[in-house]
């Protein structure tokens, strides 16, 4: 690879541009295409090395992407469907986390930390994939659509929390980090709202965006100093400012544009570089078993969904969407590789399973189980009537 920084930047942005074109043509997630482009570049174009600035941009990509995932959650919807989303989200995290952990440690013979990384990486639900499916089907504004997105948040919060807790070093810096993070999370909505009102909207200098990036960088620095993971505070910051973002879609769009145009391509392409196709073929059997285990363990969601008044078709649709994985799965696997917890073969296995889980359950759900808009609206009425009968209070009004 040339040492000229401009040629390197042009090559990487060219790969990102190609991924965008393919994504639009095929109608699939651009993150998925960027990972696949990275796999091909690493195996067939001889791009094996990265630079410090590429690694830095990739790190920013994971942090900003995690923040945006938290900011996508509608707090009002989360409260309105708390019971259903909590049950589904917790089970969706615990079943694959414990199942994959046990299989990796006691059947595959991986060490305890390696098995924990495997459990974390394959416990996720892809908010990006689910959100894209909901938008495409015009289902995101229904009660069922909002409940599924809220359940995705619960699942991914469990993933981020497990990564932060299991691999953290509990020291003085950890206490400082937790204390500072709690204070900043408490004041973040007020500070963000104040900036938006005081500075005005659509300023060329973008003070709100710079303020949010300042907070993410600072808390990320504290997290890494405390030997924790920077995605944990990023996700929580996104959650607490979600209500502010929902009232100002322009700010959300600006943050998303900055992230997907500049930061996340470096993260996802870099993640794909570490996937070895020869190791992939050599481990095809293990990959298949882990994919079946990840998707199969998510079917613990099905009876729970039925309990919350979903018909069999809607319960199957919800279960398959909860079985998807992408962003946090690759973040967790790359964390394990960067910290020398897992090796390249294990990383290849986990990322391949994550990629397949973004494709296979989604295709099955959309082809065979996608409900109509009317049935998703009808579930909202059934859910509210059940909540009213159980506690005397009506739920959220259907949009």
C-alpha positions in Angstrom: 0.0 0.0 0.0 1.3 3.5 -0.9 2.4 5.8 1.9 0.7 8.8 0.4 -2.1 9.7 2.7 -4.2 11.2 -0.1 -4.1 8.0 -2.2 -5.0 5.9 0.9 -7.9 8.2 1.7 -9.1 8.1 -1.9 -8.9 4.3 -2.0 -11.0 4.0 1.2 -13.6 6.5 0.2 -13.7 4.8 -3.2 -14.6 1.6 -1.5 -17.2 3.4 0.6 -18.7 5.0 -2.5 -18.9 1.6 -4.2 -20.6 0.1 -1.2 -23.2 2.9 -1.3 -24.0 2.3 -5.0 -24.3 -1.5 -4.4 -26.5 -0.9 -1.3 -28.9 1.3 -3.2 -29.0 -1.1 -6.2 -29.7 -4.2 -4.1 -31.8 -2.5 -1.4 -29.7 -3.9 1.5 -28.0 -2.3 4.5 -25.0 -0.2 3.5 -23.2 -1.4 6.7 -23.5 -5.0 5.4 -22.2 -4.1 2.0 -19.2 -2.2 3.5 -18.3 -5.2 5.6 -18.4 -7.5 2.5 -16.3 -4.9 0.5 -13.8 -5.0 3.4 -13.7 -8.8 3.2 -13.0 -8.7 -0.5 -10.4 -5.9 -0.2 -8.6 -7.7 2.5 -8.5 -11.1 0.7 -8.2 -10.1 -2.9 -6.9 -6.5 -3.2 -4.0 -6.9 -0.7 -5.3 -4.3 1.7 -4.1 -5.8 5.0 -2.7 -2.9 6.8 -4.4 0.2 8.3 -3.0 3.5 9.5 -3.5 5.3 12.8 -5.8 7.8 11.3 -7.9 5.0 9.7 -8.1 3.3 13.1 -9.1 6.6 14.7 -11.9 7.2 12.2 -13.1 3.7 12.6 -13.2 4.1 16.4 -15.2 7.3 15.9 -17.5 5.4 13.6 -18.3 2.7 16.3 -18.9 5.4 18.9 -21.2 7.7 16.8 -23.1 4.7 15.4 -23.8 3.4 18.9 -24.9 6.9 19.9 -27.3 7.1 17.0 -28.7 3.6 17.8 -29.6 4.8 21.3 -31.0 8.1 19.9 -33.4 6.1 17.6 -35.4 4.9 20.6 -38.7 6.7 21.3 -38.9 7.2 25.1 -42.7 7.5 25.0 -43.0 4.3 23.0 -40.6 2.5 25.4 -42.8 3.5 28.3 -46.0 2.6 26.6 -44.8 -0.9 25.7 -42.5 -1.4 28.6 -43.8 -4.7 29.8 -43.8 -6.4 26.3 -40.5 -4.9 25.1 -38.8 -5.7 28.4 -39.8 -9.4 28.4 -39.0 -9.8 24.7 -35.8 -7.8 24.9 -34.3 -9.5 28.0 -35.1 -13.0 26.7 -33.7 -12.1 23.3 -30.4 -11.2 24.9 -30.1 -13.9 27.6 -31.0 -17.0 25.6 -28.3 -16.6 22.9 -25.8 -15.0 25.3 -25.8 -18.0 27.7 -26.3 -20.6 24.9 -23.5 -19.5 22.7 -21.2 -18.9 25.7 -21.8 -22.5 27.0 -21.4 -24.0 23.5 -18.2 -22.1 22.7 -16.6 -22.9 26.1 -17.7 -26.5 26.7 -18.0 -27.8 23.1 -15.6 -25.7 21.0 -13.1 -25.6 23.9 -12.6 -21.8 23.8 -11.3 -20.1 26.9 -13.8 -18.3 29.3 -13.1 -14.8 28.0 -13.3 -16.0 24.4 -16.6 -17.8 25.0 -17.9 -14.6 26.7 -17.0 -12.5 23.6 -18.8 -15.1 21.4 -21.9 -15.0 23.6 -21.9 -11.2 23.6 -21.3 -10.9 19.8 -24.1 -13.3 18.9 -26.7 -12.1 21.5 -27.4 -8.9 19.6 -30.3 -7.6 17.6 -29.6 -5.2 14.8 -31.4 -1.9 15.3 -30.1 -0.8 11.9 -31.6 -3.8 10.1 -34.9 -3.8 12.0 -35.3 0.0 11.5 -34.6 -0.3 7.8 -37.2 -3.1 7.5 -39.8 -1.1 9.4 -39.2 2.0 7.3 -39.4 0.1 4.1 -42.7 -1.5 5.1 -44.1 1.7 6.6 -44.5 -0.1 9.9 -42.3 2.0 12.1 -45.2 4.3 13.3 -47.4 1.4 14.4 -47.5 0.2 18.0 -46.1 -3.2 17.1 -43.3 -1.6 15.1 -42.4 0.7 18.0 -42.6 -2.2 20.5 -40.2 -4.3 18.4 -37.7 -1.3 18.1 -38.0 -0.8 21.9 -37.3 -4.5 22.4 -34.2 -4.2 20.2 -33.0 -1.5 22.5 -33.4 -3.7 25.6 -31.5 -6.5 23.9 -28.6 -4.3 22.7 -28.4 -2.6 26.1 -27.8 -6.0 27.6 -25.1 -6.6 25.0 -23.4 -3.3 25.7 -23.7 -3.7 29.4 -22.3 -7.2 29.3 -19.3 -6.0 27.2 -18.7 -3.1 29.6 -19.0 -5.2 32.8 -17.4 -8.5 31.9 -14.2 -6.9 30.5 -13.9 -3.9 32.7 -11.2 -3.4 35.3 -12.8 -2.2 38.6 -10.4 0.4 39.8 -10.5 4.1 41.0 -10.8 5.3 37.4 -13.9 3.1 37.0 -15.5 4.9 40.0 -14.6 8.3 38.5 -16.0 7.2 35.1 -19.3 6.0 36.5 -19.8 9.1 38.7 -19.0 11.5 35.9 -21.2 9.6 33.4 -24.2 9.6 35.8 -23.9 13.4 36.2 -23.5 14.1 32.5 -26.4 11.7 31.6 -28.6 13.6 34.0 -27.9 17.0 32.5 -27.5 16.0 28.8 -31.1 16.6 27.8 -31.2 20.0 29.5 -27.9 21.1 28.0 -28.7 19.9 24.5 -32.1 21.6 24.6 -30.6 24.8 25.9 -28.0 24.9 23.0 -30.7 24.3 20.4 -32.9 27.1 21.8 -30.2 29.6 22.7 -28.0 29.1 19.6 -30.9 28.6 17.1 -31.4 25.9 14.6 -29.5 25.2 11.4 -26.4 27.2 12.3 -23.5 26.7 9.8 -21.2 26.2 12.8 -23.3 23.3 14.1 -22.8 23.9 17.9 -25.2 21.1 18.9 -23.3 18.5 16.9 -20.0 19.7 18.2 -21.3 19.6 21.8 -22.5 16.0 21.4 -19.2 14.9 19.8 -17.4 16.6 22.7 -19.4 14.7 25.2 -18.9 11.4 23.3 -15.1 11.9 23.0 -14.7 12.9 26.7 -16.8 10.0 28.1 -15.1 7.6 25.6 -11.7 8.8 26.9 -12.8 8.2 30.5 -14.2 4.8 29.6 -10.9 3.7 28.0 -8.9 5.1 30.9 -11.0 3.0 33.2 -10.3 -0.1 30.9 -14.0 -0.2 29.8 -15.6 0.1 26.4 -16.4 3.5 24.8 -19.7 2.3 23.3 -21.4 2.0 26.7 -21.5 5.8 27.4 -22.3 6.5 23.8 -25.4 4.3 23.8 -26.6 5.8 27.1 -26.0 9.4 25.9 -28.0 8.6 22.8 -30.9 7.2 24.9 -31.1 10.2 27.2 -31.1 12.8 24.3 -33.5 10.7 22.2 -36.5 12.8 23.3 -34.7 16.0 22.2 -33.7 14.4 18.8 -37.3 13.3 18.2 -38.5 16.9 18.5 -35.7 18.1 16.1 -35.4 15.7 13.2 -33.0 18.0 11.5 -30.3 17.5 14.2 -30.7 13.8 13.9 -30.4 13.8 10.1 -27.2 16.0 10.4 -25.6 13.6 12.9 -26.6 10.6 10.8 -25.2 12.2 7.6 -21.9 13.0 9.2 -21.6 9.5 10.6 -22.6 7.5 7.5 -20.6 9.7 5.1 -17.3 9.9 7.0 -17.0 7.7 10.1 -18.9 4.4 9.8 -17.5 3.4 6.3 -14.0 3.2 7.9 -15.4 1.2 10.8 -17.3 -1.4 8.7 -14.7 -1.7 5.9 -12.0 -2.2 8.5 -14.1 -4.8 10.3 -14.3 -6.7 7.1 -10.5 -6.6 6.5 -9.9 -9.0 9.3 -12.2 -11.7 7.9 -10.1 -14.4 6.3 -11.9 -16.3 3.5 -9.6 -19.4 3.8 -10.3 -19.6 7.5 -14.0 -19.0 6.7 -14.2 -22.1 4.5 -12.1 -24.2 7.0 -14.6 -23.2 9.8 -17.8 -23.5 7.7 -19.2 -26.3 10.0 -18.7 -24.3 13.2 -20.2 -21.2 11.5 -23.3 -23.1 10.5 -23.8 -24.5 14.0 -23.3 -21.1 15.6 -25.8 -19.5 13.2 -28.4 -22.1 14.0 -27.7 -21.6 17.7 -28.0 -17.8 17.5 -31.2 -17.9 15.5 -32.7 -20.9 17.2 -32.1 -19.6 20.7 -34.0 -16.4 19.8 -37.2 -18.5 19.4 -37.6 -18.2 23.1 -39.2 -14.9 22.0 -42.1 -16.6 20.2 -44.1 -17.9 23.2 -43.6 -14.6 24.9 -44.8 -12.6 21.9 -47.9 -14.9 21.8 -48.5 -14.1 25.5 -48.7 -10.4 24.6 -51.6 -11.1 22.2 -49.7 -11.5 19.0 -51.0 -13.9 16.4 -48.7 -16.7 15.2 -47.7 -14.7 12.1 -46.8 -11.5 14.0 -45.0 -13.6 16.7 -42.9 -15.3 14.1 -42.1 -12.0 12.4 -41.1 -10.4 15.7 -38.9 -13.5 16.6 -37.1 -13.5 13.3 -36.4 -9.7 13.4 -35.0 -10.1 17.0 -32.7 -12.8 15.6 -30.9 -10.3 13.3 -27.5 -9.0 14.2 -24.9 -6.6 12.7 -23.6 -3.4 14.3 -23.0 -4.5 18.0 -22.0 -8.0 16.9 -19.2 -6.7 14.8 -18.3 -4.1 17.5 -18.1 -6.8 20.1 -16.0 -9.2 17.9 -13.6 -6.4 16.9 -13.2 -5.4 20.6 -12.2 -9.0 21.3 -9.7 -9.0 18.4 -8.2 -5.6 19.2 -7.7 -6.6 22.8 -6.2 -10.0 21.9 -9.0 -11.9 23.6 -9.8 -13.8 20.4 -7.7 -14.7 17.4 -8.3 -14.0 13.7 -10.0 -17.4 13.1 -12.4 -16.9 16.0 -13.0 -13.3 14.8 -13.7 -14.6 11.2 -16.2 -17.2 12.6 -18.1 -14.6 14.7 -18.3 -11.9 12.1 -19.4 -14.3 9.4 -22.2 -15.6 11.7 -23.2 -11.9 12.5 -23.3 -11.1 8.7 -25.4 -14.2 8.0 -27.8 -13.4 10.8 -28.4 -10.0 9.3 -29.5 -11.6 6.0 -31.1 -15.0 6.7 -33.7 -14.1 9.3 -34.6 -10.8 7.6 -35.3 -12.5 4.2 -37.4 -15.3 5.9 -39.4 -12.7 7.9 -40.1 -10.5 4.9 -40.9 -13.3 2.5 -43.1 -15.5 4.7 -44.2 -13.6 7.8 -44.4 -9.9 7.1 -47.7 -8.7 8.6 -49.9 -6.0 7.0 -50.2 -2.5 8.3 -53.7 -3.2 9.5 -52.7 -6.3 11.6 -49.9 -4.3 13.3 -52.3 -1.5 14.1 -54.8 -4.1 15.4 -52.1 -5.5 17.8 -51.8 -2.0 19.3 -55.5 -2.0 20.2 -55.3 -5.5 21.7 -52.3 -4.7 23.7 -53.9 -1.5 25.1 -57.1 -3.3 26.0 -55.1 -5.9 27.8 -53.1 -3.3 29.7 -56.3 -1.5 30.6 -57.9 -4.7 31.9 -54.9 -5.5 34.0 -54.1 -2.1 35.6 -57.1 0.1 34.7 -55.1 2.4 32.5 -55.2 2.8 28.8 -52.0 2.6 26.8 -50.6 4.7 24.1 -52.9 6.1 21.5 -52.3 4.6 18.1 -50.9 7.0 15.5 
